């Protein structure tokens, strides 16, 4: 669990850094990990394992950048969740064309049309 939390926080930091370097002035952050999102919003200190990473991300924000941070449920983040699990299953160098998987393609299509997913207690 700790490795996943640290990896998710580090990925967030990398993506925010890339967005700022690319010159974006408006950044929308959505995540399904409550601990990361609450810490990023300043609503909690967050777990100690990610506190330094969250501080680094927050330090990237300055007055020239608008940042929107929202928690979303995993069901609303199916494609990202699928890609994350797939990425963790790869054991060697791997390159692909975007949307190589019919499952991923369907998730993205469902997301584009606003398909509602039922939240379960799993």
C-alpha positions in Angstrom: 0.0 0.0 0.0 2.8 2.4 0.9 4.6 1.9 -2.4 1.4 2.7 -4.4 0.8 5.8 -2.4 4.3 7.1 -2.9 4.2 6.1 -6.6 0.9 8.0 -7.1 2.2 11.1 -5.3 5.5 11.0 -7.3 3.5 10.6 -10.6 1.4 13.7 -9.6 4.6 15.7 -8.9 6.1 14.7 -12.3 2.9 15.6 -14.2 2.5 18.9 -12.5 6.1 19.7 -13.2 5.7 18.8 -16.9 2.5 20.9 -17.2 4.3 24.0 -15.7 7.3 23.5 -17.9 5.0 23.2 -20.9 3.6 26.7 -20.0 0.1 25.7 -18.8 -1.4 28.4 -16.7 -4.5 26.4 -15.6 -4.1 22.9 -14.2 -6.9 20.6 -13.2 -5.9 17.8 -10.8 -8.4 14.9 -10.3 -7.5 11.9 -8.3 -9.2 8.9 -6.6 -6.8 8.7 -3.7 -8.3 10.6 -0.8 -5.1 10.9 1.2 -3.2 12.5 -1.7 -6.0 14.9 -2.7 -6.7 16.0 0.9 -3.0 16.6 1.5 -2.6 18.5 -1.7 -5.6 20.7 -0.8 -4.1 21.4 2.6 -7.0 19.7 4.4 -4.7 17.2 6.1 -1.0 16.7 6.6 -1.2 13.4 4.7 0.8 10.3 5.4 4.4 11.0 6.3 5.6 8.8 3.4 4.3 11.4 0.9 4.5 14.7 2.9 7.8 15.8 1.2 6.4 15.0 -2.3 3.1 16.9 -1.6 5.2 19.9 -0.3 7.2 19.9 -3.5 4.0 19.8 -5.6 2.4 22.7 -3.6 5.7 24.7 -4.0 5.2 24.5 -7.8 2.0 26.5 -7.6 2.4 30.2 -7.9 0.1 33.1 -8.5 0.4 32.8 -12.3 -1.1 29.4 -12.3 -4.7 28.5 -11.5 -5.0 25.0 -9.9 -8.2 23.1 -9.5 -8.0 20.0 -7.2 -10.9 17.5 -7.0 -11.4 14.1 -5.5 -13.1 11.7 -7.9 -14.2 8.1 -7.2 -12.3 5.3 -8.8 -15.3 4.4 -10.9 -15.0 7.8 -12.6 -11.3 7.1 -13.2 -11.5 3.6 -14.8 -9.2 4.2 -17.7 -6.4 5.7 -15.5 -6.9 2.8 -13.0 -6.7 0.3 -15.8 -3.5 1.9 -17.2 -1.9 2.0 -13.8 -2.6 -1.7 -13.2 -1.3 -2.5 -16.7 1.8 -0.5 -16.2 2.6 -2.3 -12.9 2.3 -5.6 -14.7 5.0 -4.9 -17.3 8.3 -6.4 -16.5 10.4 -5.2 -19.5 10.6 -2.3 -21.9 7.3 -1.9 -23.7 6.0 0.5 -26.4 2.5 0.8 -27.7 0.2 2.8 -29.8 -2.5 4.7 -27.9 -5.7 2.7 -27.3 -4.2 -0.6 -28.2 -6.6 -2.4 -25.9 -10.3 -2.8 -26.8 -11.1 -2.7 -23.1 -9.3 0.6 -22.7 -10.9 2.0 -25.9 -14.4 1.2 -24.5 -13.6 2.8 -21.1 -12.5 6.0 -22.9 -15.6 6.0 -25.2 -17.8 5.5 -22.1 -16.1 8.4 -20.4 -16.5 10.6 -23.4 -20.3 10.1 -23.5 -20.6 10.5 -19.8 -21.7 7.0 -19.0 -22.7 6.7 -15.3 -21.1 3.9 -13.3 -22.6 2.4 -10.2 -20.4 2.7 -7.2 -20.0 -0.6 -5.2 -18.7 -1.2 -1.7 -15.9 -3.5 -3.0 
